[in-house]
Structures are given as C-alpha cells and as structure tokens.
C-alpha cells in the first residue's frame, strides 16, 4: 500500500495524482497506510458515481500529465464541496462557486487562524500561504454556475415562515436587529467583495452555522457582527429565518451586488470586521 500511495502516475479524477493528495495529507500526520486508504476510497466513490469512467491502462498512465491550473490544484476542495464547488450532496459542505472572493478568502483565513473549527479544513490549508489562499478564493469566485432548485421541506407553519420573511426583509427594531438584506443585498445574493449570499444554501447548513455563532463555535474577524446579531434572535426565530431562506429560489441574476444597498450604515455595536464597508466612520472620521 505504501508504494501505491506514493505513485506519481496513478491518477484519480476527483483528486488528481495520488502523490498530490499524499502531500496534502502529510501535514495531518496520518500514517502512510491510512493516507493510501483515504485516496482509494475517494477514487472508488468517484468511479462509482461515473460508470462510464475507464481506468487508464499502463501506456496511458505512463503518459499522463498533471494540468497545472487551479481547477486541478483544488480537487482536494471539490472532493467535499462538489464538482467545481457547486456544494456537497449532504447539506453540510456549502457552495463555493460564485461567492465573493473577499468572503471566501476571509473564511480560509478564519480556518487557518482557528476562528472556525473543522480540523480537516484547517490542516489542509495550514501549509498554504495567504496569497495562495487568495488565489483559491478568486478561482472559485469566478465560477458562475447555475443553482439547483431549493429543496427545504421541514415542517413549519405559515405563520412561522412569515416571521422568518419579516426578519430577513425588515429586521426587528425592537431588538436592534437589522434586516438581512441590509448587509447581504436586496436580492440576498451577497455584496462584493466580502458579504456572502444567503440563498441557495441547504437548511441544515444554515442552521448549523447560525447555531455555531450562537455557541461561539464559529467566529469572524473582530468586531464580529454576526455573533452579536444571532444573540438577539431566539432559537424559534432562527429556525423561521433559515426555513424561509432555504425555500427561496435564486433570482435570474445570481451575482453578488456591486455595493451595499442604500440606507443607514450599521450602528457601532454591530460593526463588522470582515466587511468594514458596511459601517460608517467612527469617531475621528476613520472607517
């Protein structure tokens, strides 16, 4: 198994050369045997999903060459996040394609700096420079691909869905809650360069991330506006909000807006370190 895992000529459609996956997994300090097993499992799953795939014979293997582009180099990403970053099939690996580059770069930094906690992600990107993380972010941001239809079907009353819509589109002044559209754009497709869209995300993923902010498992660059916002939303309202979002189809134009919606900036107690452009100047005139 050790010799197979080190082969530079055995190719897997999902992750490229097994040698490259071994290089990614080595920082995780996995035994060589389990590295080989992991690579084989991923390749086997790929072939099972693609019955037409034919393994290359000895002659074609010897002549195979790694295409030196970002699509090949990010196969370790798309193994979980879906082909071209369209999203994983299980509802927990979100879409990467078409997200604002600044947002994707910030999330990679959050994993690298342990503000977000998922050990596999952190170890995969630990060896990479910040500039390279930025290149990866720009690559996925440039992929403009169609979205699937929403599939959320959890049981929830029309009244609770209406409450979710109200929070998303109007907020709640009594709790100091801005509308989601104030930051994430009138079409909820995100805002360049740092704010993600909220549509096209699975219900399970939305609930998991909102819950992670409530419990402190997910953090962003300080000041963390989302951490403060979710503190002001009770569990029932979070479910109502996520359930409404997960049921919405994408608009015809799915690209992030070029600038935030016209309106008042976020108040000082909701300043966003990851997207400072959403807030007005502080005392002294500095943003």
Beta strands, then each sheet from edge to edge (+ up, - down):
strand 1: 11-12
strand 2: 16-17
sheet 1: 1+ 2-
end
